[in-house]
Amino acid sequence: MASSKTTYAPVPDRVRLVVASSVMLTFISFWRAAAIVLCDLGSSAFYAGGIAEEAVGKAAPWFILGVMLFSFAVRAVYVESCSMFTRGGVYRVVKEALGGTFAKLSVSALMFDYILTGPISGVSAGQYITGLLNELLTVCATHGWLPLVLTDGMGHASFQFNMDYTSAVFAAAVTIYYWWENVKGIEESSDKALRVMQITSVMVVILLIWGLYSVFAQGAHLPPPPTANNLVFSKDALGFLRGTSFAPVLGLFGILMAFGHSVLAMSGEESLAQVNREIEHPKLKNLKRAAIVIAIYSFVFTGGATLLASMLIPDGPRTHIYQDNLIAGLAMYMTGPVMLKIGFRIFVVIVGFLILSGAINTSIIGSTGVLMRVAEDGVLTDWFRKPHKRFGTSHRIVNLVFAMQMFTIIASRGNVIMLGEAYAFGVIWSFTFNSLAMLVLRWKYKGERGWKVPPNITIGKTEIPVGLISVFLVLLTTAIVNLFTKSVATVSGIIFAAAFFVIFSYSEKHNQKLHALANRQMKEHFQLDHQDVVARNTVGVRPGGVMVTMRDAANPFALKWALSRTDTDEQDVVVLTVRMMGAGGPEFLGPEDQIFSEHEQMVFTKAISVAESFGKKVSLLVVPAGDIFAALMQTANSLEVDSVVSGLSTKMSPEEQAFHIGQAWESLPEPKRQLNFYVINPNGESKVYYLGPHAPSLGPDDVQLVHRLWLNMRRDPSMQDLHHRDIITYALTRLASQYAREKQEILKDLRCYKASDQPAGLKLSGSDSMVNVPALAAATGKPFRSGSAGKE
């Protein structure tokens, strides 16, 4: 039993702190990875066609299809970059190839892309919803279903929502919602992305089948071919060339202009590099599978929907009514009953809301992830990385992203065309920087690659990357053309990128001094031990220990609770701090990438101070992770601990914590240990949850009943070798057999006989102190699957 007397251990020169290099990750199938990317990439199908036609005329669908075909090649560049760098992403690839200056320029352009993804997706969703409301008002007025006060007396609706302003209000409201969710720290799930894409796929199948039937039924014709003679550029689409003598004789340059005005149809490619680290083994094979699924799906959806809309919707309605919500307009011009078309349009709007509003969330997560990666490399100051006091999230980065998106929504006043013009700047330049970096790395980095963009020609000992050069030249040419023809994008994009570049440069110089001091202080107080993997031998602990999580230096109550109940001579106590990595972060961090913030220093220092106040020894461990629950379970399993102790979360109940921990435990590969998960309140009260199959806590009456049955049955001479466990095994086997036949009757009996849970005394492994475990107060509303954290 732990002594109640407080003793103070002598202060060592330096305390050993194990720093994990491998990032704790959850792994997903290539289908789920593809769904996550398509939730971002697929959103452009709802607005790209209308924006392109506004710029280049009726031939726009062919350029959208051309862009979607070219996206196969761009995606191949990302696959090669992911096969080289486990970290992935434009920033890391460009920094490795071209240095920090170009990396900051590329990430500035990428931020412009991400910042605008949210507003354009939100406004587009608003356009679909507003268009539906106005259409319903019109239909209801025509059929006399509206009150007279809402009509003009001639069968027309007297009120229509303003498309742009209403869409802007909607986009702002959804952005505010997702901002707050990200401040709280929402749990992103590939399951949700997969469900959204399943629903979207139903819509796409209906759209294509019904659309093709309508084309044959109505005798619709293809749009004019994509030749220079068929291009009709709007005044805004000419940009800085408007009014020049060069404009009327564009020729091939006009084709490049039209291609550039359609390039936003392949926005979202960067998401592939972000999900790469979480794709399950074999990673490269599944990455290529995901890339193929994404390419085919986006080509069919975005390209097919835009082409069908140009064929079925008459020119007038398409360019004046449905320009900003083409798929909704396509639903209204199918061949079939009006009510059926309205019903399908409602379905289109629902799907559009799901995927477009999801793109807003993705944009916030992506922007935050990019800035987190920059902060992890020491470019942004620690002020941005400081976690929220209550939720533990990088709220300052989230707030910065939110402020820029709200400014964009207000400045655009809900104009999708304006947003689309600006959006293309970040899209094309981030692609260009990434392809340039990969081209440089073909000569700079001679090591083995998992995969290369084809084709490649070898002349002597020199390999010429024909495919990579071609992709880069197309992207660079398009980017340069866009500088002259997209005045809004050029001005706003350059101002934005320049401002971010200046902020990054100044912050990096200021941060270098602070980090030099911080690293010196860490080395003075802690012996940093970088280990590739987390294991008992690398951390130096015995099996059957206790792992305590700690993220707030001001509230070490979980650590105090564990130390007061654990004899550290018999059990090792490991204090774990999880360093959350941004979206698309690395899979491996070398010592040079491990930058400690002031917050982390305070946490480690407090942990040592608390341990010394108890006169006990603890081991310190920091692990980088993408998901905190996966990190806890993977680390606990690797260290072979018996118990995990965590403080009460500020954003979820103990039951919700246990549910997520249970899910993470189920995802562990075999063999996995049975664990006890303790949740500690600030006042010292605790709840325990069991992970995996475990022996139930039998009450005195239950034990007495089994014993009486054992005495009675042993009276039979043939039952002299009967044991108590035989009675329980038989009873469970018989119940299982009867349950298959009499499910409802047995459940009814159980509801009648079920007694209330009683407080039970549980001993924390290695201690004589008893932990009071109160009964569950209420159900969480979430089902506990077999193996999830449960409580007797």
KERO-886098 format. One line per field, with one value per residue (C-alpha): residue number from 1; x, y, z. Coordinates in pm, whole numbers, plus 50000, padded with zeros to 5 digits. Layout:
N
k	c(NUM ...)
x	c(X ...)
y	c(Y ...)
z	c(Z ...)
***
This chain:
792
k	c(1 2 3 4 5 6 7 8 9 10 11 12 13 14 15 16 17 18 19 20 21 22 23 24 25 26 27 28 29 30 31 32 33 34 35 36 37 38 39 40 41 42 43 44 45 46 47 48 49 50 51 52 53 54 55 56 57 58 59 60 61 62 63 64 65 66 67 68 69 70 71 72 73 74 75 76 77 78 79 80 81 82 83 84 85 86 87 88 89 90 91 92 93 94 95 96 97 98 99 100 101 102 103 104 105 106 107 108 109 110 111 112 113 114 115 116 117 118 119 120 121 122 123 124 125 126 127 128 129 130 131 132 133 134 135 136 137 138 139 140 141 142 143 144 145 146 147 148 149 150 151 152 153 154 155 156 157 158 159 160 161 162 163 164 165 166 167 168 169 170 171 172 173 174 175 176 177 178 179 180 181 182 183 184 185 186 187 188 189 190 191 192 193 194 195 196 197 198 199 200 201 202 203 204 205 206 207 208 209 210 211 212 213 214 215 216 217 218 219 220 221 222 223 224 225 226 227 228 229 230 231 232 233 234 235 236 237 238 239 240 241 242 243 244 245 246 247 248 249 250 251 252 253 254 255 256 257 258 259 260 261 262 263 264 265 266 267 268 269 270 271 272 273 274 275 276 277 278 279 280 281 282 283 284 285 286 287 288 289 290 291 292 293 294 295 296 297 298 299 300 301 302 303 304 305 306 307 308 309 310 311 312 313 314 315 316 317 318 319 320 321 322 323 324 325 326 327 328 329 330 331 332 333 334 335 336 337 338 339 340 341 342 343 344 345 346 347 348 349 350 351 352 353 354 355 356 357 358 359 360 361 362 363 364 365 366 367 368 369 370 371 372 373 374 375 376 377 378 379 380 381 382 383 384 385 386 387 388 389 390 391 392 393 394 395 396 397 398 399 400 401 402 403 404 405 406 407 408 409 410 411 412 413 414 415 416 417 418 419 420 421 422 423 424 425 426 427 428 429 430 431 432 433 434 435 436 437 438 439 440 441 442 443 444 445 446 447 448 449 450 451 452 453 454 455 456 457 458 459 460 461 462 463 464 465 466 467 468 469 470 471 472 473 474 475 476 477 478 479 480 481 482 483 484 485 486 487 488 489 490 491 492 493 494 495 496 497 498 499 500 501 502 503 504 505 506 507 508 509 510 511 512 513 514 515 516 517 518 519 520 521 522 523 524 525 526 527 528 529 530 531 532 533 534 535 536 537 538 539 540 541 542 543 544 545 546 547 548 549 550 551 552 553 554 555 556 557 558 559 560 561 562 563 564 565 566 567 568 569 570 571 572 573 574 575 576 577 578 579 580 581 582 583 584 585 586 587 588 589 590 591 592 593 594 595 596 597 598 599 600 601 602 603 604 605 606 607 608 609 610 611 612 613 614 615 616 617 618 619 620 621 622 623 624 625 626 627 628 629 630 631 632 633 634 635 636 637 638 639 640 641 642 643 644 645 646 647 648 649 650 651 652 653 654 655 656 657 658 659 660 661 662 663 664 665 666 667 668 669 670 671 672 673 674 675 676 677 678 679 680 681 682 683 684 685 686 687 688 689 690 691 692 693 694 695 696 697 698 699 700 701 702 703 704 705 706 707 708 709 710 711 712 713 714 715 716 717 718 719 720 721 722 723 724 725 726 727 728 729 730 731 732 733 734 735 736 737 738 739 740 741 742 743 744 745 746 747 748 749 750 751 752 753 754 755 756 757 758 759 760 761 762 763 764 765 766 767 768 769 770 771 772 773 774 775 776 777 778 779 780 781 782 783 784 785 786 787 788 789 790 791 792)
x	c(50000 50131 50259 50051 50363 50487 50855 51064 51303 51629 51611 51808 52022 51799 51485 51462 51188 51115 51000 50837 50927 50650 50314 50024 49765 49439 49427 49147 49071 49126 48747 48722 49026 48863 48539 48720 48887 48568 48374 48608 48673 48312 48179 48315 48065 47789 47937 48233 48020 47823 48136 48316 48023 47992 48358 48399 48053 47860 48172 48256 48152 48429 48688 48549 48586 48938 49031 48894 49103 49409 49341 49447 49797 49796 49684 49974 50215 50062 50091 50462 50516 50333 50542 50859 50765 50562 50480 50333 50167 50274 50460 50693 50761 50840 51056 51259 51313 51325 51391 51199 51129 50948 50778 50631 50517 50353 50177 50053 49892 49758 49606 49430 49287 49168 49034 48817 48696 48469 48300 48248 48107 47882 47755 47696 47495 47301 47230 47083 46865 46752 46679 46465 46270 46202 46101 45861 45708 45654 45503 45276 45158 45088 44871 44697 44850 44976 44770 44658 44878 45186 45071 45031 44677 44784 44905 45261 45450 45489 45809 46136 46453 46756 46989 47324 47243 47043 47322 47577 47371 47342 47717 47796 47563 47710 48065 47989 47853 48161 48391 48242 48254 48624 48696 48534 48725 48483 48571 48616 48508 48574 48242 48056 48242 48167 47795 47781 47944 47710 47411 47580 47641 47268 47201 47474 47337 46982 47113 47309 47045 46756 46966 47069 46708 46599 46867 46737 46373 46417 46669 46919 47245 47600 47745 47964 48315 48598 48752 48868 48574 48322 48469 48275 48463 48286 48440 48553 48707 48942 49089 49378 49350 49010 49018 49352 49407 49529 49189 49004 49271 49323 49354 49545 49589 49210 49205 49451 49236 48927 49120 49238 48885 48779 49069 48882 48687 48981 49022 49072 49366 49574 49334 49488 49825 49652 49480 49783 49938 49624 49573 49615 49888 49994 49995 50119 49895 49591 49691 49689 49356 49209 49349 49183 48848 48868 48964 48685 48419 48503 48525 48184 48015 48162 48214 47895 47665 47805 47767 47409 47313 47435 47236 46906 46866 46774 47024 46807 46726 47073 47255 47007 46826 47036 47386 47491 47298 47321 47244 46922 46827 46911 46662 46386 46447 46443 46172 45896 45616 45666 45621 45880 46125 46060 46112 46444 46545 46482 46703 46972 46956 46985 47289 47433 47390 47563 47864 47900 47858 48100 48346 48323 48429 48702 48832 48859 49028 49258 49353 49414 49619 49837 49902 49970 50232 50390 50379 50531 50826 50878 50743 50449 50496 50388 50110 49914 49977 49865 49565 49225 49194 48870 48874 49247 49222 49437 49161 49372 49450 49084 48982 49223 49084 48726 48790 48935 48647 48385 48561 48556 48184 48100 48329 48187 47825 47740 47863 47971 48130 48358 48454 48523 48751 48956 48948 49129 49442 49521 49425 49653 49955 49960 49953 50231 50461 50407 50483 50792 50921 50871 51052 51349 51354 51387 51742 51810 51697 51840 51701 51439 51080 50772 50623 50697 50474 50491 50624 50998 51266 51619 51902 52230 52238 51999 51628 51405 51068 50856 50526 50629 50773 50453 50231 50448 50451 50072 50023 50281 50139 49786 49899 50073 49773 49548 49763 49659 49300 49182 49222 49022 49219 49553 49507 49343 49565 49891 49789 49682 49991 50224 50064 50095 50451 50551 50379 50548 50891 50874 50725 50991 51278 51117 51044 51398 51522 51242 51287 51662 51596 51320 51536 51821 51588 51449 51799 51893 51598 51522 51727 51552 51553 51416 51284 51151 50881 50709 50774 50847 51218 51249 51058 51213 50902 50780 50460 50141 50203 49975 49960 49833 49738 49821 49762 49705 49969 49705 49494 49712 49436 49447 49820 49775 49493 49707 50017 49821 49697 50005 50317 50580 50819 50583 50431 50570 50372 50404 50289 50182 50136 49992 50116 49835 49953 49771 49576 49814 50105 50398 50415 50764 50933 51309 51476 51516 51137 51053 50991 50871 50631 50615 50290 50457 50748 50502 50319 50639 50773 50444 50441 50787 50689 50378 50574 50842 50575 50464 50822 50766 50921 50740 50842 50770 50655 50538 50386 50274 49933 49653 49382 49416 49212 49405 49728 49622 49527 49823 50065 49894 49904 50270 50369 50159 49998 49705 49534 49492 49402 49260 49112 48751 48722 48588 48392 48250 48110 48296 48068 48156 48526 48488 48298 48576 48842 48650 48638 49012 49073 48872 49085 49405 49565 49585 49714 49569 49558 49257 49270 49093 49015 48968 48809 48889 48682 48859 48712 48880 48575 48641 48467 48619 48545 48670 48824 48772 48614 48631 48501 48179 48162 47933 47746 47729 47381 47505 47797 47565 47323 47600 47729 47383 47336 47680 47592 47260 47406 47699 47452 47429 47713 47807 47867 48144 48399 48161 48310 48141 48261 48089 47753 47813 47937 47634 47393 47545 47548 47183 47085 47258 47072 46735 46800 46820 46466 46298 46464 46172 46059 46409 46459 46127 46234 46571 46402 46192 46476 46753 46874 47020 47399 47566 47886 48176 48521 48800 49168 49400 49654 49953 49782 49585 49365 49005 48841 48473 48300 47948 47690 47643 47415 47262 47298 47511 47276 47562 47575 47869 47985 48157 48496 48408 48463 48193 48098 47946)
y	c(50000 50346 50545 50844 51034 51275 51250 51442 51274 51448 51657 51480 51675 51577 51365 51114 51204 50952 51118 50890 50942 50728 50902 50704 50674 50502 50326 50321 50133 50291 50317 50537 50737 50794 50899 51161 51312 51299 51485 51775 51716 51625 51956 52135 51944 52165 52496 52446 52406 52727 52930 52794 52864 53219 53271 53087 53020 52709 52500 52498 52133 52007 52201 52066 51714 51801 51926 51610 51397 51608 51556 51191 51323 51574 51301 51086 51360 51350 50970 50994 51260 51048 50745 50946 51135 50986 51340 51432 51760 52056 52234 51947 51844 52199 52266 51952 52038 52417 52538 52731 53044 52858 52641 52947 53081 52750 52717 53077 52987 52666 52863 53085 52767 52629 52960 53003 52641 52712 53030 52901 52571 52744 53001 52729 52526 52843 52893 52543 52588 52940 52830 52544 52778 53020 52734 52595 52939 52969 52620 52670 53006 52858 52582 52819 52665 52994 53242 53542 53771 53592 53623 53914 53812 53674 53335 53443 53450 53805 53724 53569 53534 53728 53453 53610 53769 53472 53237 53454 53444 53067 53027 53249 53050 52713 52849 52973 52630 52443 52700 52627 52253 52277 52493 52221 51955 51748 51386 51347 51007 50829 50651 50979 51063 50717 50752 51091 50950 50651 50886 51101 50791 50713 51063 51034 50702 50840 51159 50977 50715 50960 51222 50987 50873 51238 51313 51038 51120 51493 51454 51683 51781 51804 52148 52311 52166 52331 52529 52891 52997 52865 53048 53350 53513 53740 54079 53957 53644 53855 54010 54245 54165 54334 54619 54519 54441 54095 53986 53936 53699 53462 53132 52870 53118 53126 52749 52787 53066 52845 52560 52794 52912 52548 52432 52477 52161 51956 52142 51920 51711 51811 51607 51293 51380 51447 51108 50920 50864 50689 50449 50089 49849 49799 50179 50254 49993 50123 50483 50411 50232 50533 50764 50559 50555 50932 50997 50787 50909 51278 51245 51079 51304 51646 51599 51402 51633 51945 51789 51673 52016 52188 51943 51941 52289 52556 52840 53105 52926 52773 53107 53323 53100 52790 52921 52878 52554 52355 52014 52148 52290 51959 51786 52024 51957 51578 51392 51298 51421 51759 51625 51356 51619 51838 51539 51462 51826 51819 51510 51695 51988 51755 51583 51920 52047 51737 51746 52126 52194 51908 52088 52392 52173 52015 52359 52458 52129 52151 52514 52436 52131 52332 52602 52336 52178 52520 52575 52231 52334 52647 52895 53009 53112 52894 53144 52984 52630 52695 52467 52588 52582 52387 52191 52145 52243 52479 52737 53037 52887 52791 53147 53290 53065 53146 53522 53504 53293 53523 53824 53644 53569 53929 54078 53855 53916 53565 53600 53249 53374 53615 53345 53097 53344 53398 53033 52917 53115 52903 52580 52621 52766 52503 52235 52414 52441 52075 51953 52179 52041 51681 51761 51903 51603 51367 51501 51599 51277 50963 50709 50446 50555 50348 50482 50733 50938 50771 50785 50799 50766 50652 50778 50629 50679 50972 50929 51191 51222 51303 51268 51487 51756 51758 51796 52078 52267 52247 52367 52646 52767 52765 52947 53220 53261 53292 53579 53785 53668 53644 53997 53933 53617 53777 54085 53913 53604 53798 54027 53728 53519 53814 53894 53535 53512 53822 53686 53348 53503 53741 53476 53222 53457 53551 53188 53068 53270 53144 52781 52801 52911 52651 52366 52475 52474 52133 51987 52142 51988 51675 51405 51378 51021 50991 50643 50518 50306 50297 49972 49856 49821 50165 50339 50119 50000 49664 49494 49558 49926 50230 50491 50838 51095 51459 51762 52049 52157 52341 52027 51722 51557 51230 51194 51271 51015 50743 50815 50808 50456 50300 50155 50251 49990 49725 49910 50164 50481 50634 50994 51033 51356 51334 51588 51631 51658 51861 51701 51553 51560 51317 50949 50990 51281 51294 51475 51786 51802 51770 52128 52165 52443 52636 52454 52112 52222 52329 51994 51788 52011 51984 51604 51579 51823 51619 51291 51441 51565 51200 51080 50855 50799 50835 50780 51058 50989 51214 51064 51250 51139 51212 51075 51094 50781 50569 50702 50608 50253 50185 50313 50126 49803 49853 49924 49629 49834 49710 50045 50376 50677 50991 51311 51400 51559 51913 51834 51485 51269 50972 50739 50913 50896 50525 50472 50628 50443 50119 50182 50251 49929 49728 49868 49735 49438 49107 49029 49306 49325 49360 49700 49904 50261 50505 50849 51083 51387 51696 51614 51270 51058 50786 50559 50246 50085 49747 49708 49367 49054 49058 48871 49021 49154 48909 49038 48845 48714 48585 48405 48258 48135 47958 47803 47671 47519 47358 47206 47068 46920 46756 46540 46330 46074 46133 46505 46476 46647 46939 47291 47628 47737 47431 47562 47908 47763 47538 47818 48049 47777 47692 48061 48108 47814 47934 48293 48183 48042 48263 48602 48829 48620 48608 48982 49043 48828 49004 49344 49221 49061 49308 49460 49807 49826 49842 50026 49786 49799 49762 49763 49955 49696 49703 49904 49822 50129 50063 50261 50341 50277 50424 50285 50433 50732 50717 50550 50730 50661 50489 50110 49936 49667 49350 49448 49815 49973 49840 49860 49599)
z	c(50000 49910 50204 50312 50413 50150 50073 49827 49592 49513 49198 48925 48681 48389 48364 48080 47833 47558 47236 46980 46614 46464 46454 46604 46327 46250 45914 45658 45338 44997 44957 45265 45154 44816 44986 45197 44889 44681 44950 44872 44502 44418 44548 44239 44023 44164 44046 43805 43490 43541 43620 43312 43078 43208 43114 42781 42639 42534 42461 42835 42902 42673 42868 43196 43054 42938 43284 43444 43203 43281 43652 43602 43529 43817 44053 43932 44043 44390 44399 44317 44584 44842 44747 44820 45134 45414 45518 45178 45097 44885 45164 45256 44896 44780 45087 45024 44657 44636 44989 45252 45045 44768 45029 45198 44859 44770 45103 45068 44735 44887 45175 44922 44769 45103 45235 44923 44921 45217 45085 44730 44858 45113 44864 44603 44857 44935 44563 44538 44846 44750 44395 44528 44760 44476 44244 44505 44556 44181 44144 44446 44312 43968 44120 44359 44670 44813 45018 44814 45020 44875 44511 44271 44180 43844 43958 44025 44354 44483 44672 44565 44771 44646 44522 44608 44944 45070 44964 45144 45464 45437 45374 45673 45901 45801 45831 46184 46273 46149 46305 46646 46584 46499 46803 47016 46825 46616 46554 46181 46062 45734 45798 45756 45434 45299 45378 45208 44896 44898 44898 44632 44420 44423 44295 44029 43899 43877 43716 43447 43362 43363 43185 42904 42864 42841 42582 42352 42425 42351 42070 42244 42073 42197 42274 42008 41979 42176 41891 41898 41677 41931 42231 42352 42641 42884 42963 43303 43149 42934 43247 43173 42798 42776 42525 42374 42006 42108 42239 41905 41765 42053 41864 42060 42341 42367 42413 42701 42846 42834 42992 43268 43339 43387 43603 43932 43843 43977 44304 44608 44481 44786 45001 44852 45008 45341 45364 45231 45573 45702 45411 45522 45408 45131 45128 44775 44613 44800 44727 44353 44387 44565 44296 44019 44202 44255 43892 43738 43981 43939 43560 43538 43795 43721 43349 43285 43481 43309 42965 43029 43165 42848 42633 42822 42973 42711 42669 42834 43162 43177 43161 43355 43605 43668 43599 43963 44025 43702 43852 44004 43666 43501 43732 43617 43244 43254 43066 43310 43539 43708 44060 43995 43871 44174 44400 44233 44255 44630 44648 44448 44690 44991 44840 44741 45095 45238 45009 44984 45354 45417 45188 45419 45709 45497 45406 45773 45862 45558 45626 45992 45894 45653 45914 46177 45952 45905 46283 46346 46128 46336 46081 46294 46655 46946 47016 46733 46864 47220 47286 47395 47775 47763 47437 47379 47010 46803 46828 46730 46391 46350 46440 46182 45908 46010 46004 45652 45523 45672 45517 45179 45204 45296 45031 44754 44866 44755 44396 44290 43965 44152 44403 44123 43943 44257 44360 44046 44144 44448 44269 43968 44151 44425 44152 43963 44265 44350 43997 43974 44304 44190 43865 44056 44287 43989 43950 44310 44478 44317 44562 44491 44443 44493 44172 43894 43667 43322 43058 43127 42859 42944 42723 42835 43210 43202 43261 43105 43289 42984 43169 43462 43233 43027 43334 43469 43138 43102 43460 43430 43099 43237 43553 43351 43118 43424 43553 43250 43212 43572 43703 44022 44097 44011 44227 44525 44504 44486 44773 44984 44903 44959 45294 45411 45283 45481 45794 45753 45696 45993 46222 46125 46209 46540 46615 46553 46851 47076 46976 47026 47384 47433 47302 47527 47829 47736 47712 48046 48231 48026 47865 47528 47402 47048 46972 46639 46802 47139 47326 47680 47615 47454 47732 48002 48188 48318 48197 48393 48455 48470 48193 48283 48019 48081 47860 48103 48354 48558 48622 48705 48911 48712 48779 49150 49171 49008 49214 49539 49458 49299 49454 49200 49342 49205 48910 48667 48601 48254 48200 47839 47647 47296 47046 46795 46435 46173 45890 45636 45877 45880 45959 46100 46282 46316 46608 46393 46347 46717 46825 47184 47267 47592 47674 47645 47863 48134 48117 48153 48431 48623 48587 48745 49019 49110 49111 49335 49577 49617 49642 49344 49005 48671 48310 48061 47707 47423 47109 46796 46675 46436 46668 47045 47122 46872 47022 47375 47284 47055 47320 47605 47407 47312 47674 47800 48076 48279 48334 48152 48367 48209 48339 48268 47925 47903 47587 47643 47920 48071 47876 47548 47634 47704 47379 47169 47366 47306 46933 46928 47124 46871 46589 46746 46572 46755 47008 47224 47599 47824 47994 48257 48157 48446 48407 48699 48797 48936 49279 49277 49191 48939 48692 48548 48212 48096 47752 47599 47746 48125 48425 48564 48918 49101 49403 49733 49648 49310 49471 49736 49471 49276 49598 49696 49353 49383 49723 49599 49280 49460 49652 49338 49360 48996 49062 49321 49093 49010 49033 49073 48728 48573 48694 48546 48215 48186 48272 48009 47742 47806 47804 47470 47324 47452 47344 46981 47006 47267 47224 47315 47614 47760 47710 47885 48179 48198 48212 48500 48696 48617 48942 48970 48940 49279 49360 49342 49494 49238 49311 49082 48976 49207 49483 49798 49758 49657 49380 49422 49091 49077 48839 48496 48534 48191 47855 47599 47313 47131 47108 47274 47037 47149 47278 47334 47670 47897 48262 48486)
***
